[in-house]
Amino acid sequence: MADYCNTTTDLQRVFSGIETYNGLEIAEDFTLVSGTVYRKHGTGFVSAVLWNGTALEEASSTPSPLSSLGEGEFYYSAAADTLYINDAADPADGDILVGEDWDTLKTACRDKAQQMVDAYLNNKYVTPLIPRSKQVHDTADYEYPIVRATALCTC
């Protein structure tokens, strides 16, 4: 299925400041696990970690033991709702922002907005909508009211 709007320009057209919000929150009170590995309980889902503005990489697999997490990496355990990070610096000496990856979050919100638009249109039209075959005014796959409505619902 094609997307009714994109997560860059279409969202910026309805809310110019959207990129200033990235969904990340400050995380504090980490506990030393071993060496330079720290943990924090109760963070909620985490798929992005910034340490003093630098993104840490998500561990490609579950480190075993967790204290063996590679430098510059993080691991989130959903079962324990615990975030593990490894960096040479002490978390208390810098700013740590945690949350969901911004592009992933925008895409998930856009997908939910498309479902809302489909629900409104479902009584009159076959949904999901089929991209228009004749693009007279612009190169968008859908008419502007559909694009704008989806972008507004997303924001």
N, C-alpha and C positions, 0 to 999 in steps of 0.2 A: 504494500500500500504506500502510495506517495504521501508526503506530509503536506498538510494544508498551509503551513507557514514554516519558515526556517527559524533557527534559534539564534540568529545573529541580527541581520538587518531588519527583518520583520518585527522582532521584539523591540529593537531600538526605536523603530518608527512610532510605536505606541507608548513606550516608556524610555525616554532617552537615557535615564540613569540606571538602567537595568544592570549594566556591567559593574557598577560600584557596589552592588550587593553580591557577595559570593557565597553566602550561607555558612561561612566559617566562624567559629566561636573561639574565644580565648580559653585555653586549657591550663590549669594550674594544679599544684599539689601532687606532683608525680613522686613515686616511691622508687628508690634504687633497688633493682633486682640483683644485678651483678655487673661488675666492670662499668660499662657505660650504657647499660640497658636499664630503662626506666619503665614503669607501668602506671596506669591510671584506671581506676574502676569507674563505671557508670558514665561513660562518655556518650553512649548511644552510638548508632552506626557511624563508622568512620571509613571513608575511602580517599581522603586527602589530608595530609599533614604538612603544614608550613612551619619551619623553624627559622625564626628571624628572616622571614621572607623567602627562604629557600625550600623548595618542595622535597620532602623525603620520598623515597621509592617504597612502594608496597612490596613486602616480601612475596616472592613468587610461590612459596610453599610455607606450610606451618613449620617454624623453627623448632627443633627438638634437641635439647631443651630450649625453652624460650629465651634463656640468657645467651644463646648462641646467635641471636639476631645480628645480621651484618650491619656494619657502620653505615649510617645514612639511610637506614630502612625503618619501616614501621610494620606492625602486624596488629590487626584487630581481631579479637576472639569474640564472635557473636554469642557463643554459648555462655561465656563468663562476663560479657559486656566489659571487656578490658582492652585497653590500648597499650601496646608495647612499642617503645621507640628506642633507637640506638643512635647516639651522636656523641662526639667527643666532649661536647659542652654540657654543663649542668642545666637542666630545664629551668631552674630558678634564675639563671643568668640571662634569659632571653624570652622572646615572645613565641609561644606555640599556639598556632591556630589549627583547629581540627573540624572536620565536618565531611560532607559529601562532595565528591568531585563536581565542580561547577557545571561543566558541560553535560555530565550525566544527569544532574539535577534539572537543568533546563530542558533536556530532552524528555525526561519523565513527566515534567509538568506540561510540556507541549502535547505529549501523547494523551494525558488525561483531558486536556482542553479539547483535543480532537474528538474524544469520546463524548464530551458534553455537547459539542456542535452537532455531532451525529445524532445524539438523542433528541435535540431540538428539531432537526430536519427529518427525522425518521418517519414521521406521520405523513409527509408529503413527497419525499424523495427516497430513492434507493440509496442507502448508505453502506459503507463509506462511499463518498462521492468519487466519480470517475474523473480523472484529469481532463480538462477541456482539450479537444483536438485542434480547435481553431483559436489561435492566440492573436487577436486583432490589435488590442491596445498595448499589450506588454507580453513578456515571455513567461509570466507566472502560470503555473499549472491550474490554478483555481482563480475564480473571480475575486476581485478585491474585497468585497464584503465577507467572504469566507475566510480569506487570509487575515483580515483585520479582526474579525470576531474571534478567531482562534488565537491570535497573538494577544488580544485583550484578556481572554480567559486564561492564557498561560501566565501572563504577568500578574 
